[in-house]
Amino acid sequence: MPGYFVDTKVWMDAYLAAFAIRAGLPFATHDADFRRFEAAGLDPDLLVS
C-alpha cells in the first residue's frame, strides 16, 4: 500500500504479542502500550517500577 508506514516499535510489539498469544505464554511488561493487543487475546501483566 503506497504511503503506508508502520513504526518499528509497533511492529516489534505486535510480533512479541503474537508469539506470546500463540504459544500460550504469560507476558509481563512495563510497557502499557501492550494493552492494545488485549482484544487479540494477550493478557499483559503490567509491572510497576
C-alpha positions as CSV (number, residue, x, y, z in Angstrom):
1,M,0.0,0.0,0.0
2,P,1.7,3.3,-1.1
3,G,2.4,5.7,1.7
4,Y,1.6,3.3,4.5
5,F,4.1,3.2,7.3
6,V,4.2,1.1,10.5
7,D,6.5,2.3,13.2
8,T,9.2,-0.4,14.0
9,K,8.3,-0.3,17.7
10,V,4.6,-1.2,16.9
11,W,5.8,-3.9,14.6
12,M,8.0,-5.4,17.3
13,D,5.3,-5.2,19.9
14,A,2.9,-7.0,17.6
15,Y,5.5,-9.7,17.0
16,L,6.1,-10.3,20.7
17,A,2.3,-10.2,21.5
18,A,1.6,-12.7,18.7
19,F,4.3,-15.0,19.9
20,A,3.0,-15.0,23.5
21,I,-0.6,-15.4,22.4
22,R,0.1,-18.3,20.0
23,A,2.4,-20.1,22.5
24,G,0.1,-19.5,25.4
25,L,2.8,-17.9,27.4
26,P,2.4,-15.3,30.2
27,F,3.5,-11.8,29.2
28,A,5.0,-9.4,31.7
29,T,6.0,-5.9,30.7
30,H,6.4,-2.3,32.0
31,D,5.0,-1.0,28.7
32,A,1.3,-0.2,28.9
33,D,1.1,0.0,25.1
34,F,0.7,-3.8,25.0
35,R,-2.9,-3.3,26.2
36,R,-3.7,-2.6,22.6
37,F,-3.4,-6.4,22.0
38,E,-5.8,-7.5,24.7
39,A,-8.6,-7.8,22.0
40,A,-6.4,-10.3,20.2
41,G,-6.0,-12.4,23.3
42,L,-3.0,-11.1,25.1
43,D,-3.3,-10.7,28.8
44,P,-0.4,-8.5,29.7
45,D,0.8,-8.4,33.3
46,L,1.8,-4.8,33.7
47,L,4.7,-4.4,36.1
48,V,5.0,-1.3,38.3
49,S,8.5,0.0,38.7
